[in-house]
Each structure stands twice: as C-alpha cells, then as structure tokens.
Amino acid sequence: MKAAQITQYGDAGVIAVSADIPRPSTAGGKVLVEVHAASINPADSAIRSGYMHQMVPLHFPATLGIDIAGVVVGADPGVGGFAPGDKVFGMASIMAGGSGAFAEYAALPAGMLAKMPAGLSFTEAAALPLAGVSALQGLETLKVGKCRTVLILGGSGGVGTIAVQIAKNLGARVIAVCRGSSVDYVKSLGADQVIDFENGAFPADLRDIDSVFDGAGGEAYKSSFAALKKGGTTVSVAAQPDAELSAKFGVTALGQMTEVTTARLERLGQLVSAGSVRVHVERTFPLSKVRDAFLAREAGHLKGKIVLQIRE
C-alpha cells in the first residue's frame, strides 16, 4: 500500500510517499480501515519536526497522520461494534496505538473510532476527529453553558471553528478572536462578537469573561488572562499553562491533552447530524502532494482544515 512516511525528523521535505508498505495488523484489539481521507493537524507538524520526540520517540520509518475517515475492512477477533463496510472516522496516530493515517489502510484501536454521521462526506468526516474532540473536551472542562461567556482564541482554525459552534449550541455567549480576513466567516458560525487580533490589543472593555478556550497560543493567549474574571478558567490546546499569569490575575490555567474516544466522536456525530456543527474544509490535496499540504497548513491563514484525499 501507499503511505506518507518519514525516516528522520525535519521540515516537510523529509516526507516521502512509499508504495510498498505492508498493510498494518489488527492485533491488539484494532480495526483495519480502508482510508478515503485524512486531515492535517498542527500536531502532525509537531510530530514530524521532532517537537514531541522526548515524550514519544518515533521508530523510523514512521507513517504520519492522526485523523482518518474510511471504510472498515476487518478487525481483530473479539472486537465488537464494527463490521466490514461500515463508514467510520477516528484517530489512527502512531502515538496513540494506531498505524498512521496518511496511508491507504490504517489500523487503530476500536476505542478511537466511531461510525460516520449520515450525510457527511469522507472529506468532511476526516476533518473532525482531533479538532472536534479537542473543542468538545475543552468546553466540557470549562463547563460552558447558558448564562456564561467564553472567549475562543483561534476562532477560524480547525479547532476554533468547531468550538464556536459547540459553545453556541450549549447556549453560551461566544466571543471569538481571529485574523481580520476571517471575521465575517467566524460571525457566520454564530459568534456573538469577533475580535480582529491583527488590530492590536483586546478592547479595554473586554473584562469579566467566565472562561477562555485557546486554540492559538502566542500573544493572544497571554493577553487573554486580563479578560478573565477572578476565579475564571482558561484551557489551552496550543500553549503550556502560564503559572505566573495565572497567579497575577487570580485564575486557573489548564493545558489539555485531547483524548479521542468513541463516546466523544459519537457526540460530535450527533451535533453534525442535528445541524449544530458544520465542517469547513479549506483545501484538499492528493496523497502524492502531502508535502504541499503541510506547507499550506503551516503557512496559516486558514479557515477550517486541510484534507488529504487518499482515494481520489
């Protein structure tokens, strides 16, 4: 089978598509999926560059990729809930027990897989798992709901676009931060107020926010502490918790390690089926252009996700 692999850490130039990779095994409670589409996440760039090598070193050659959507073709004996022909989506990262998503076939733990929502394309479904679960888990931690205000940083990115929609579905007042070119787009997702961070500091009257969900990191994350009310909470999927700012402003700062589970994927599917969340794919690339896909993602200025079409 074909797969996008690396034999060393580095920039997008270290990725090569090989055509003679054996299909992965389903041993250990895994499901084998014929991959139709796979999306690219910031974590994929971090893994490829070696940023996470001290936490989980790769064994080369390593197949890249986290998010998949495709069709079940087999499973380890004893794995229930999935049958050949089922359309599914989930997480196949080698750092979480999978075989890697950027391949024609992927094996992944059954607990990181769910059936696709009806009416969703493989391309759209592939854009959901990590970004969608990151948003869902973060908002759960923050207890976002009615009569509460949440500030969402990176509102036009893969995580942020879904977080805005889920927060609105939960009844919260949503303030989102993004680039000026994406303001109208983020408003269309349901945000009550959108701030263009390219215009400088947050508005002086942005105060007493209940919680912050950070999908951007950087200066926006640091500036957001001043907007939180005393006792408020910030959860970041893009930055390490800042203990100094937390103490200065009297708030709780948390980092998030996203845990993709069948239950959370099913919850996402329910929100999509109900029309509460829609998926935006900015661009698609064939597997043969995986380097170009990474470069496009790393250039920024995206609305939503970039997806690889594994089967065109």
C-alpha positions in Angstrom: 0.0 0.0 0.0 1.0 3.7 -0.3 1.8 5.7 2.8 3.5 9.0 3.7 6.4 8.3 5.9 9.5 9.9 7.4 12.9 8.3 8.2 14.1 11.3 10.2 12.7 14.5 11.9 12.6 17.7 9.9 10.6 20.0 7.7 8.0 19.0 5.1 10.9 17.9 2.8 11.6 14.8 4.9 8.2 13.3 3.9 8.2 10.6 1.2 5.3 8.6 -0.2 6.2 4.9 -0.4 4.3 2.4 -2.5 5.4 -0.9 -1.0 4.3 -0.6 2.7 2.6 -3.7 4.1 -0.9 -3.4 5.4 -1.0 -2.9 9.2 -2.1 -5.7 11.5 -5.3 -5.7 13.6 -3.6 -7.5 16.5 -4.2 -6.0 19.9 -7.9 -5.0 19.5 -7.6 -2.9 16.4 -9.8 -2.2 13.4 -8.5 -2.1 9.9 -9.9 0.8 7.8 -9.6 1.5 4.1 -8.7 5.2 4.3 -10.5 7.5 2.0 -9.4 10.8 3.5 -7.2 12.1 6.3 -6.8 15.7 7.6 -3.6 17.5 8.7 -3.4 18.9 12.2 -0.8 21.2 13.9 0.2 18.1 15.9 1.2 16.4 12.7 3.7 19.1 12.1 5.0 18.9 15.7 5.4 15.1 15.4 7.2 15.3 12.0 9.6 18.1 13.2 10.6 16.1 16.4 9.0 18.5 18.8 7.4 15.6 20.7 10.3 13.1 20.4 11.2 13.3 24.1 7.6 12.3 25.1 7.1 9.6 22.4 10.1 8.9 20.2 9.3 7.6 16.8 10.6 4.3 15.4 11.6 5.0 11.7 10.3 4.7 9.1 7.1 6.1 10.7 3.8 6.8 8.9 2.4 10.2 9.7 -1.2 11.3 10.3 -3.8 11.3 13.0 -7.3 11.8 11.6 -9.0 9.3 9.2 -12.3 8.6 7.6 -12.9 5.5 5.6 -14.5 2.0 5.4 -13.9 -0.9 7.8 -12.4 -3.9 6.1 -11.5 -6.1 9.1 -10.9 -6.3 12.8 -9.1 -8.3 15.5 -11.3 -11.2 16.6 -13.3 -10.2 19.6 -13.6 -6.5 18.6 -17.3 -5.7 18.5 -19.3 -2.7 17.2 -17.9 -2.5 13.8 -18.4 -4.6 10.7 -16.9 -4.7 7.2 -18.5 -1.9 5.1 -19.1 0.5 8.0 -18.2 4.0 7.2 -16.1 5.3 10.1 -14.0 8.2 11.4 -11.4 8.4 14.1 -7.8 8.7 15.2 -5.0 6.5 13.8 -1.9 8.2 15.2 1.1 6.1 15.8 1.5 8.0 19.1 -1.8 6.6 20.3 -1.5 3.0 19.2 -2.5 3.4 15.6 -0.5 2.7 12.4 -0.7 6.3 11.0 -3.4 8.0 9.0 -1.6 9.1 5.8 -1.9 5.6 4.2 -4.3 3.6 2.1 -5.0 1.4 5.1 -4.8 2.2 8.8 -5.2 0.1 11.9 -6.4 1.8 15.0 -7.8 1.0 18.5 -11.6 0.4 18.4 -12.0 2.9 21.2 -10.8 5.7 19.0 -13.3 5.0 16.2 -17.0 5.7 15.5 -19.4 5.4 12.7 -19.7 8.4 10.5 -22.7 10.7 10.7 -25.2 10.2 7.9 -24.9 12.7 5.1 -21.2 13.6 5.8 -18.6 13.0 3.1 -15.3 11.2 3.9 -13.5 14.5 3.3 -15.7 16.3 5.9 -15.5 13.4 8.4 -11.7 13.3 8.2 -11.6 16.9 9.3 -13.5 16.2 12.6 -11.8 13.8 15.0 -8.9 15.6 16.7 -10.1 19.2 16.2 -13.7 18.3 17.1 -12.9 16.3 20.2 -10.4 19.0 21.3 -13.2 21.6 21.1 -15.7 19.3 22.8 -13.4 18.2 25.6 -12.2 21.8 26.3 -15.6 23.2 26.5 -16.7 20.3 28.8 -13.8 21.1 31.1 -14.8 24.8 31.2 -18.4 23.9 31.9 -19.5 26.2 29.1 -23.3 26.7 29.0 -26.2 29.2 29.4 -25.6 32.5 31.2 -21.8 32.1 30.7 -19.4 33.9 28.3 -16.5 32.1 26.7 -13.6 33.7 24.8 -12.3 31.5 22.0 -8.9 32.2 20.6 -8.1 31.0 17.1 -11.7 31.1 16.1 -11.1 30.5 12.4 -8.9 27.4 12.8 -9.8 23.8 12.7 -10.4 23.6 16.5 -11.8 27.1 16.9 -14.4 26.8 14.2 -15.9 23.8 15.9 -15.5 25.3 19.4 -17.5 28.4 18.3 -20.4 26.3 17.1 -20.5 23.9 20.0 -20.4 26.8 22.5 -23.3 28.4 20.8 -25.2 25.1 20.8 -24.6 24.9 24.6 -26.2 28.4 25.0 -23.1 30.4 25.8 -22.3 33.9 24.7 -19.3 33.5 22.4 -16.6 36.0 21.7 -14.0 34.8 19.2 -10.6 36.1 18.1 -9.2 35.6 14.6 -7.5 37.4 11.7 -9.3 40.3 10.1 -9.8 38.4 6.9 -11.8 35.7 8.8 -14.1 38.0 10.9 -17.1 37.6 8.7 -16.6 33.8 8.4 -16.4 33.4 12.2 -19.5 35.5 12.6 -21.3 33.2 10.2 -20.5 30.3 12.6 -22.6 32.0 15.3 -20.1 34.1 17.3 -21.8 37.0 19.1 -18.6 39.1 18.9 -15.5 38.7 16.8 -12.2 40.5 17.5 -9.5 41.0 14.9 -6.3 40.3 16.7 -4.2 41.9 13.9 -5.5 45.3 15.0 -3.6 45.1 18.3 -4.6 44.6 21.9 -8.0 43.3 23.0 -10.7 46.0 23.6 -10.2 47.7 27.0 -13.8 46.8 28.0 -13.2 43.0 27.4 -13.4 42.0 31.1 -15.0 39.6 33.4 -15.1 36.7 30.9 -16.1 33.4 32.6 -13.6 31.2 30.6 -11.1 31.2 27.7 -10.6 28.3 25.3 -7.3 28.7 23.5 -6.6 27.2 20.1 -4.0 29.7 19.1 -1.3 30.2 21.7 1.2 33.1 21.4 0.4 36.7 22.4 -3.3 36.2 22.2 -3.2 33.5 24.9 -1.1 35.8 27.2 -3.4 38.8 26.6 -6.5 36.8 27.3 -5.7 36.4 31.1 -6.6 40.1 31.7 -10.0 39.5 30.2 -10.9 36.7 32.7 -12.8 37.4 35.8 -11.3 36.4 39.2 -11.7 32.7 39.6 -12.1 32.2 35.8 -10.5 29.4 33.9 -8.5 29.1 30.7 -7.9 25.8 28.8 -5.3 25.7 26.1 -4.6 23.1 23.4 -1.9 25.3 22.0 0.2 26.6 24.9 1.6 25.4 28.2 -0.3 26.8 31.2 1.3 30.1 32.4 1.6 29.9 36.2 2.8 33.4 36.5 -0.1 35.0 34.7 -2.5 32.6 36.5 -1.3 33.9 39.9 -1.2 37.5 38.8 -4.9 37.5 37.7 -6.3 35.0 40.1 -7.4 32.5 37.6 -6.9 28.8 36.8 -4.8 27.9 33.7 -5.0 24.4 32.3 -3.4 22.6 29.4 -5.2 19.9 27.5 -4.1 16.6 26.2 -7.0 15.7 24.0 -8.5 12.2 24.4 -10.3 10.9 21.4 -12.9 8.3 22.4 -15.8 6.6 20.7 -18.2 8.3 23.0 -16.9 11.8 22.1 -16.8 11.0 18.4 -20.4 9.9 18.6 -21.3 13.1 20.4 -19.7 15.1 17.6 -21.6 13.0 15.1 -24.9 13.8 16.8 -24.1 17.5 16.7 -23.3 17.3 13.0 -26.4 15.3 12.2 -28.5 17.8 14.1 -27.1 20.7 12.1 -25.4 22.3 15.2 -21.9 21.8 13.8 -20.8 22.1 10.2 -17.4 21.2 8.9 -15.3 23.5 6.8 -12.5 22.1 4.6 -10.3 24.9 3.3 -8.4 22.8 0.7 -7.8 19.2 -0.4 -4.6 17.6 -1.7 -3.9 14.1 -3.1 -1.6 11.9 -1.0 1.1 12.4 -3.6 1.1 16.2 -2.7 1.4 15.6 1.0 4.4 17.9 1.3 2.4 20.7 -0.4 -0.4 20.1 2.0 1.9 20.5 5.0 3.3 23.7 3.6 -0.2 25.1 3.1 -1.2 24.3 6.6 2.0 25.7 8.1 1.6 29.0 6.1 -1.5 29.7 8.2 -4.4 32.0 7.2 -6.7 29.0 7.1 -10.5 28.8 7.6 -11.0 25.2 8.8 -8.9 22.2 7.8 -6.7 20.8 5.1 -7.5 17.3 4.0 -5.6 14.7 2.1 -7.7 12.7 -0.4 -6.2 9.2 0.0 -8.6 7.7 -2.6 -9.4 10.1 -5.3 
